Amino acid sequence: MSDREKILRYYRSSGEEQVAAKLLDAAEGVQRSRKYKVTEFLDPYGYTIAETVAAHYDQVELQANGGYLGAERQKVAFVHPEFRGIPDFMLSALKFSWDSRYYHLAHRDVLGAVLGLGIKRETIGDIIMMGDSAQIIVDTAIASFIEKNITQIGAAAVSVVPERLEQIAPREEKVKEIKTTVASLRLDVIAAAGFGVSRSKMADEIAADKVKVNWQQAKSSSQAMKQGDIISMRGRGRVEICEILGQTKKGRTSIFLKRFI
């Protein structure tokens, strides 16, 4: 069995076979052209797939760029060692502004407005919310189209202007360390402890597809968690299971979590 088929088979079970196939095509194209190929924006799980692909090709190196330091969604460049230039990631930034005295716009509002233009999610990077404005990283090919076609989000009048990538501040996250005990290592139990909500509330959030595990949609509330897993919740940040410390005398499991806000 070829390395390509092994990789596709591995990601088939998680539903990421199509992403893996595109990345494999890009890497194989670089081997032939001896130049480079830039992907669309990938989430952190997509980036791990790109790393897996690059590791199986001797003549392919990996570079990544999301427009600013600490970007969550990034484009990846597969680069041939003989290529002496600098890959063009085709990244642009836009600034959305509105009157925050009368309107409150959230991440989902800005993203929804852009997707409402018929734009694919894979051409959009991070959206950084700043109270009365938002910075958004996009593929350069669609930047002008967005700028010209978004004038309103909901009832709020919105101005859209180009932003220099240098104006985007490095990503800073507040971290809260949590040491607690849980009855089991189920997803709903761990997530409830990490995000500070009831288990029943967390079960509802999981059922509403608001929770991801390692950047993939959560399967169920009973999904088993392990050390190193990352649980993300829409609008609430993410929780990392840093360490599973063992059983207490009362039969509960002691865990150490980090919540990134």
C-alpha positions as a Markdown table, in Angstrom:
| # | Residue | x | y | z |
|---|---|---|---|---|
| 1 | Met | 0.0 | 0.0 | 0.0 |
| 2 | Ser | 1.4 | 3.4 | -1.0 |
| 3 | Asp | 1.9 | 6.2 | 1.6 |
| 4 | Arg | -0.9 | 8.2 | -0.1 |
| 5 | Glu | -3.4 | 5.4 | 0.4 |
| 6 | Lys | -2.3 | 4.9 | 4.0 |
| 7 | Ile | -2.8 | 8.6 | 4.8 |
| 8 | Leu | -6.2 | 8.6 | 3.1 |
| 9 | Arg | -7.3 | 5.5 | 4.9 |
| 10 | Tyr | -6.2 | 7.0 | 8.2 |
| 11 | Tyr | -8.2 | 10.2 | 7.8 |
| 12 | Arg | -11.2 | 8.5 | 6.2 |
| 13 | Ser | -12.7 | 7.4 | 9.5 |
| 14 | Ser | -12.6 | 11.0 | 10.8 |
| 15 | Gly | -14.3 | 12.4 | 7.7 |
| 16 | Glu | -11.2 | 14.4 | 6.7 |
| 17 | Glu | -10.3 | 12.3 | 3.7 |
| 18 | Gln | -11.1 | 15.1 | 1.3 |
| 19 | Val | -8.8 | 17.6 | 3.1 |
| 20 | Ala | -6.0 | 15.0 | 3.1 |
| 21 | Ala | -6.5 | 14.3 | -0.6 |
| 22 | Lys | -6.1 | 18.0 | -1.4 |
| 23 | Leu | -3.0 | 18.3 | 0.7 |
| 24 | Leu | -1.5 | 15.2 | -0.9 |
| 25 | Asp | -2.2 | 16.6 | -4.4 |
| 26 | Ala | -0.4 | 19.8 | -3.4 |
| 27 | Ala | 2.6 | 18.0 | -2.0 |
| 28 | Glu | 2.9 | 15.7 | -5.0 |
| 29 | Gly | 2.6 | 18.8 | -7.3 |
| 30 | Val | 5.5 | 20.4 | -5.5 |
| 31 | Gln | 7.7 | 17.3 | -6.1 |
| 32 | Arg | 7.0 | 17.6 | -9.8 |
| 33 | Ser | 7.3 | 21.4 | -10.2 |
| 34 | Arg | 10.2 | 21.8 | -7.7 |
| 35 | Lys | 8.6 | 25.1 | -6.6 |
| 36 | Tyr | 5.8 | 25.6 | -4.0 |
| 37 | Lys | 2.1 | 25.3 | -3.5 |
| 38 | Val | 0.0 | 27.3 | -1.0 |
| 39 | Thr | -3.2 | 25.8 | 0.4 |
| 40 | Glu | -6.4 | 27.5 | 1.5 |
| 41 | Phe | -6.8 | 28.3 | 5.2 |
| 42 | Leu | -6.7 | 25.3 | 7.5 |
| 43 | Asp | -7.9 | 25.0 | 11.1 |
| 44 | Pro | -5.4 | 23.5 | 13.6 |
| 45 | Tyr | -6.6 | 20.0 | 12.8 |
| 46 | Gly | -6.1 | 20.6 | 9.1 |
| 47 | Tyr | -2.6 | 21.8 | 9.9 |
| 48 | Thr | -1.8 | 18.5 | 11.7 |
| 49 | Ile | -2.9 | 16.7 | 8.5 |
| 50 | Ala | -0.5 | 18.9 | 6.5 |
| 51 | Glu | 2.3 | 18.0 | 8.9 |
| 52 | Thr | 1.6 | 14.3 | 8.4 |
| 53 | Val | 1.6 | 14.7 | 4.6 |
| 54 | Ala | 4.9 | 16.7 | 4.6 |
| 55 | Ala | 6.5 | 14.1 | 6.8 |
| 56 | His | 6.0 | 11.4 | 4.1 |
| 57 | Tyr | 7.7 | 13.4 | 1.3 |
| 58 | Asp | 11.5 | 13.8 | 1.4 |
| 59 | Gln | 11.4 | 16.7 | -1.1 |
| 60 | Val | 8.7 | 18.8 | 0.6 |
| 61 | Glu | 9.2 | 21.3 | 3.4 |
| 62 | Leu | 6.3 | 23.0 | 5.3 |
| 63 | Gln | 5.8 | 26.7 | 6.0 |
| 64 | Ala | 2.7 | 28.3 | 7.5 |
| 65 | Asn | 1.3 | 31.9 | 7.7 |
| 66 | Gly | -2.0 | 33.2 | 9.1 |
| 67 | Gly | -1.3 | 36.9 | 8.7 |
| 68 | Tyr | -0.2 | 37.6 | 12.3 |
| 69 | Leu | 1.6 | 36.0 | 15.2 |
| 70 | Gly | -0.5 | 33.3 | 16.9 |
| 71 | Ala | -3.1 | 33.0 | 14.1 |
| 72 | Glu | -5.4 | 30.0 | 14.6 |
| 73 | Arg | -6.4 | 29.5 | 11.0 |
| 74 | Gln | -3.4 | 29.4 | 8.7 |
| 75 | Lys | -2.4 | 28.8 | 5.1 |
| 76 | Val | 0.3 | 26.2 | 4.5 |
| 77 | Ala | 2.9 | 26.2 | 1.9 |
| 78 | Phe | 4.5 | 23.0 | 0.7 |
| 79 | Val | 8.0 | 24.1 | -0.6 |
| 80 | His | 10.6 | 22.2 | -2.6 |
| 81 | Pro | 14.1 | 22.5 | -1.1 |
| 82 | Glu | 15.4 | 23.7 | -4.4 |
| 83 | Phe | 13.1 | 26.7 | -4.5 |
| 84 | Arg | 15.0 | 29.8 | -3.6 |
| 85 | Gly | 12.2 | 32.4 | -3.5 |
| 86 | Ile | 9.7 | 33.3 | -0.9 |
| 87 | Pro | 6.2 | 31.8 | -1.0 |
| 88 | Asp | 3.4 | 34.2 | -1.6 |
| 89 | Phe | 0.6 | 33.3 | 0.8 |
| 90 | Met | -1.8 | 35.8 | -0.7 |
| 91 | Leu | -3.0 | 37.2 | 2.6 |
| 92 | Ser | -4.9 | 40.5 | 3.0 |
| 93 | Ala | -6.6 | 42.1 | 6.0 |
| 94 | Leu | -9.8 | 44.1 | 6.2 |
| 95 | Lys | -11.3 | 46.2 | 9.0 |
| 96 | Phe | -15.0 | 46.2 | 9.7 |
| 97 | Ser | -16.3 | 49.1 | 11.8 |
| 98 | Trp | -19.7 | 50.0 | 13.2 |
| 99 | Asp | -21.3 | 52.3 | 15.8 |
| 100 | Ser | -21.0 | 50.2 | 19.0 |
| 101 | Arg | -23.3 | 52.7 | 20.9 |
| 102 | Tyr | -26.3 | 51.1 | 19.1 |
| 103 | Tyr | -25.2 | 47.8 | 17.8 |
| 104 | His | -23.3 | 44.8 | 19.2 |
| 105 | Leu | -21.9 | 42.5 | 16.6 |
| 106 | Ala | -20.3 | 39.1 | 17.4 |
| 107 | His | -17.9 | 36.9 | 15.6 |
| 108 | Arg | -20.7 | 34.9 | 14.1 |
| 109 | Asp | -22.3 | 38.0 | 12.7 |
| 110 | Val | -19.2 | 39.1 | 10.9 |
| 111 | Leu | -18.5 | 35.6 | 9.6 |
| 112 | Gly | -22.1 | 35.1 | 8.6 |
| 113 | Ala | -22.1 | 38.3 | 6.6 |
| 114 | Val | -19.0 | 37.3 | 4.7 |
| 115 | Leu | -20.2 | 33.7 | 4.0 |
| 116 | Gly | -23.5 | 35.3 | 2.9 |
| 117 | Leu | -21.7 | 36.6 | -0.1 |
| 118 | Gly | -21.2 | 33.1 | -1.3 |
| 119 | Ile | -17.6 | 33.0 | -0.1 |
| 120 | Lys | -16.1 | 29.7 | 1.0 |
| 121 | Arg | -15.0 | 29.3 | 4.6 |
| 122 | Glu | -11.6 | 28.1 | 3.4 |
| 123 | Thr | -10.8 | 31.5 | 2.0 |
| 124 | Ile | -11.3 | 33.2 | 5.4 |
| 125 | Gly | -8.7 | 33.2 | 8.2 |
| 126 | Asp | -9.1 | 34.5 | 11.7 |
| 127 | Ile | -11.6 | 37.2 | 12.7 |
| 128 | Ile | -10.4 | 39.3 | 15.6 |
| 129 | Met | -13.2 | 41.1 | 17.4 |
| 130 | Met | -12.4 | 44.5 | 19.1 |
| 131 | Gly | -15.7 | 45.9 | 20.4 |
| 132 | Asp | -16.6 | 48.5 | 17.8 |
| 133 | Ser | -14.7 | 46.8 | 15.0 |
| 134 | Ala | -13.2 | 43.6 | 13.7 |
| 135 | Gln | -10.1 | 42.7 | 11.8 |
| 136 | Ile | -10.5 | 39.8 | 9.4 |
| 137 | Ile | -7.8 | 37.9 | 7.4 |
| 138 | Val | -8.8 | 36.8 | 4.0 |
| 139 | Asp | -7.4 | 35.5 | 0.7 |
| 140 | Thr | -6.2 | 38.4 | -1.3 |
| 141 | Ala | -8.3 | 37.3 | -4.3 |
| 142 | Ile | -11.5 | 38.0 | -2.5 |
| 143 | Ala | -10.5 | 41.1 | -0.4 |
| 144 | Ser | -11.8 | 43.7 | -2.8 |
| 145 | Phe | -15.0 | 41.8 | -3.4 |
| 146 | Ile | -15.8 | 41.8 | 0.3 |
| 147 | Glu | -14.9 | 45.5 | 0.7 |
| 148 | Lys | -17.3 | 46.5 | -2.0 |
| 149 | Asn | -20.2 | 44.3 | -1.1 |
| 150 | Ile | -20.6 | 44.5 | 2.7 |
| 151 | Thr | -22.1 | 47.8 | 3.8 |
| 152 | Gln | -24.5 | 46.4 | 6.5 |
| 153 | Ile | -24.6 | 43.5 | 9.0 |
| 154 | Gly | -28.1 | 43.0 | 10.3 |
| 155 | Ala | -29.4 | 46.5 | 11.1 |
| 156 | Ala | -25.9 | 47.9 | 11.7 |
| 157 | Ala | -24.2 | 50.1 | 9.0 |
| 158 | Val | -20.7 | 48.8 | 8.5 |
| 159 | Ser | -17.7 | 50.3 | 6.8 |
| 160 | Val | -15.1 | 48.0 | 5.4 |
| 161 | Val | -11.6 | 49.3 | 4.6 |
| 162 | Pro | -8.2 | 47.6 | 3.9 |
| 163 | Glu | -6.0 | 47.0 | 7.0 |
| 164 | Arg | -2.3 | 46.4 | 7.0 |
| 165 | Leu | -1.3 | 43.0 | 8.3 |
| 166 | Glu | 1.3 | 44.8 | 10.5 |
| 167 | Gln | -1.6 | 46.5 | 12.3 |
| 168 | Ile | -2.9 | 43.2 | 13.7 |
| 169 | Ala | -1.5 | 42.6 | 17.2 |
| 170 | Pro | -0.1 | 39.2 | 18.2 |
| 171 | Arg | -2.7 | 36.9 | 19.6 |
| 172 | Glu | -2.8 | 37.1 | 23.4 |
| 173 | Glu | -4.9 | 34.7 | 25.4 |
| 174 | Lys | -5.7 | 34.7 | 29.1 |
| 175 | Val | -5.1 | 31.4 | 30.7 |
| 176 | Lys | -6.9 | 30.0 | 33.7 |
| 177 | Glu | -5.4 | 26.9 | 35.4 |
| 178 | Ile | -7.9 | 24.5 | 36.9 |
| 179 | Lys | -7.2 | 21.6 | 39.1 |
| 180 | Thr | -10.3 | 19.6 | 40.0 |
| 181 | Thr | -11.7 | 16.1 | 40.3 |
| 182 | Val | -14.3 | 14.5 | 38.0 |
| 183 | Ala | -16.5 | 11.5 | 38.2 |
| 184 | Ser | -15.4 | 10.3 | 34.7 |
| 185 | Leu | -13.4 | 11.3 | 31.6 |
| 186 | Arg | -16.5 | 11.8 | 29.5 |
| 187 | Leu | -16.6 | 14.9 | 27.3 |
| 188 | Asp | -19.6 | 16.5 | 29.0 |
| 189 | Val | -18.0 | 16.0 | 32.4 |
| 190 | Ile | -14.6 | 17.4 | 31.5 |
| 191 | Ala | -16.0 | 20.3 | 29.5 |
| 192 | Ala | -18.4 | 21.3 | 32.2 |
| 193 | Ala | -15.5 | 21.5 | 34.7 |
| 194 | Gly | -13.4 | 23.4 | 32.3 |
| 195 | Phe | -16.0 | 26.0 | 31.2 |
| 196 | Gly | -17.7 | 26.3 | 34.6 |
| 197 | Val | -21.2 | 25.2 | 33.6 |
| 198 | Ser | -23.5 | 22.4 | 34.6 |
| 199 | Arg | -23.1 | 19.0 | 33.0 |
| 200 | Ser | -26.7 | 19.1 | 31.6 |
| 201 | Lys | -26.0 | 22.5 | 30.1 |
| 202 | Met | -22.8 | 21.2 | 28.5 |
| 203 | Ala | -24.7 | 18.2 | 27.1 |
| 204 | Asp | -27.1 | 20.6 | 25.4 |
| 205 | Glu | -24.2 | 22.6 | 23.9 |
| 206 | Ile | -22.7 | 19.4 | 22.6 |
| 207 | Ala | -26.0 | 18.3 | 21.1 |
| 208 | Ala | -26.3 | 21.8 | 19.4 |
| 209 | Asp | -22.9 | 21.2 | 17.7 |
| 210 | Lys | -21.2 | 24.0 | 19.6 |
| 211 | Val | -18.4 | 21.9 | 20.9 |
| 212 | Lys | -15.3 | 20.4 | 19.1 |
| 213 | Val | -12.7 | 18.0 | 20.3 |
| 214 | Asn | -9.2 | 18.5 | 18.7 |
| 215 | Trp | -10.9 | 20.8 | 16.2 |
| 216 | Gln | -13.3 | 18.2 | 15.0 |
| 217 | Gln | -17.1 | 18.2 | 15.8 |
| 218 | Ala | -17.8 | 16.4 | 19.1 |
| 219 | Lys | -19.3 | 12.9 | 18.5 |
| 220 | Ser | -21.4 | 12.7 | 21.7 |
| 221 | Ser | -21.5 | 13.8 | 25.3 |
| 222 | Ser | -20.1 | 10.4 | 26.3 |
| 223 | Gln | -17.0 | 10.7 | 24.1 |
| 224 | Ala | -14.0 | 9.6 | 26.1 |
| 225 | Met | -11.3 | 12.2 | 26.7 |
| 226 | Lys | -7.6 | 11.7 | 27.2 |
| 227 | Gln | -4.5 | 13.7 | 28.2 |
| 228 | Gly | -3.6 | 16.3 | 25.6 |
| 229 | Asp | -7.1 | 16.6 | 24.1 |
| 230 | Ile | -8.4 | 20.1 | 23.4 |
| 231 | Ile | -12.0 | 21.0 | 23.8 |
| 232 | Ser | -13.2 | 24.1 | 22.1 |
| 233 | Met | -16.7 | 25.7 | 22.6 |
| 234 | Arg | -18.2 | 28.4 | 20.3 |
| 235 | Gly | -17.8 | 31.8 | 21.9 |
| 236 | Arg | -16.2 | 30.4 | 25.1 |
| 237 | Gly | -12.6 | 29.6 | 24.1 |
| 238 | Arg | -11.0 | 26.3 | 24.6 |
| 239 | Val | -9.8 | 23.9 | 27.4 |
| 240 | Glu | -6.7 | 21.7 | 27.2 |
| 241 | Ile | -6.5 | 18.5 | 29.3 |
| 242 | Cys | -2.9 | 19.0 | 30.5 |
| 243 | Glu | -2.6 | 16.1 | 32.9 |
| 244 | Ile | -4.7 | 13.3 | 34.3 |
| 245 | Leu | -3.3 | 12.9 | 37.8 |
| 246 | Gly | -4.9 | 9.7 | 38.9 |
| 247 | Gln | -7.6 | 8.4 | 41.2 |
| 248 | Thr | -8.6 | 9.9 | 44.5 |
| 249 | Lys | -9.5 | 7.9 | 47.6 |
| 250 | Lys | -13.2 | 8.5 | 46.8 |
| 251 | Gly | -12.8 | 7.0 | 43.3 |
| 252 | Arg | -12.9 | 10.3 | 41.4 |
| 253 | Thr | -10.3 | 11.3 | 38.8 |
| 254 | Ser | -8.0 | 14.2 | 39.5 |
| 255 | Ile | -7.2 | 16.4 | 36.4 |
| 256 | Phe | -5.3 | 19.5 | 35.6 |
| 257 | Leu | -6.8 | 21.8 | 32.9 |
| 258 | Lys | -5.9 | 25.0 | 31.2 |
| 259 | Arg | -8.7 | 27.2 | 29.9 |
| 260 | Phe | -7.7 | 29.7 | 27.2 |
| 261 | Ile | -10.1 | 32.7 | 27.0 |
